Amino acid sequence: MPALPPAFLDRPVAHRALHDTSQGRPENSVEAIRAAVEAGYGIEIDLQLSSDGEAMVFHDYDLARLTAVEGPVRARSAAELGAIPLRYGAAGIPTLAEVLALVAGRVPLLIEVKDQDGGMGPDVGPLERRAAELLAGYDGPVALMSFNPHSVAALARLAPGLPRGLTTCGYTADDYPTLPPATRERLRRIPDFDRTGSSFISHHWRDLGSPRVAQLQAAGVPVLCWTIRSPAEEAEARKVAGNITFEGYTA
């Protein structure tokens, strides 16, 4: 089980890179990634799959919130997605390959693979496979994570040498209304940590008092957290978490 590199615990991690639309830096954009590198922050990004199997750096499943185009990300090719400008920025949606070339190992890169099953189930694989292919030759601190334990298990098979973890939270009905209650209850207990060969968790900061988080931390598991939006929240989260993922202020 590869350990989380120390670089992920020695500096704050910019959520979806150092984004600020007032400065022309949309989330998960090349502008935001470049700014995070220049500031020396770690970077968290999200991956979605294009229609032709490319790993795209984009958070949502649909294009509407972040671009002037509507429709699913995975209905368009990587070339088409790359030609769609992000709102408030100048560039299109980047590929993971482009981001890896831009970061070039200078700061830690925390990559979240978004659930491709639609219900945290086992219908995963293509996005994890492409990410593993691209990261095979990457030289720099990198770690992978997902809310979907099946995705993390796939990453363990496809990229056994890369550190991986689970993105976790309290799974409330308000925040996850489409998940069945039994699924929410199961995921809340973080039962797949050992099965997936995980070496860390990234947990919602408001649920850091969870007994399961305390249990993992007592066993020496690094606990990251998301998403901090003020110095006050940061101070509270750091009472438990070893590091934070932040946005909207200077951590």
Buried (B, 14 or more C-beta within 10 A) or exposed (E): EBEBBEBBBEBBBBBBBBBBBEEBBBBBBBBBBBBBBEBEBBBBBBBBBBBEEBBBBBBBBBBEEBBEBEEBBBEBBBEBBBEBBBEBBEBBBBBBBBBBEBBEEBBBBBBBBBBBEEEBEEEBBBBBBBBBBBBEEBEBBBBBBBBBBBBBBBBBEBBEEBBBBBBBBBBEEEEBEEBEEEBBEBBBEBEBBEEBBBBBBBBBBEBBEBEBBEEBBEEEBBBBBBBBBEEEBBEBBBEBBBBBBBBEEEB
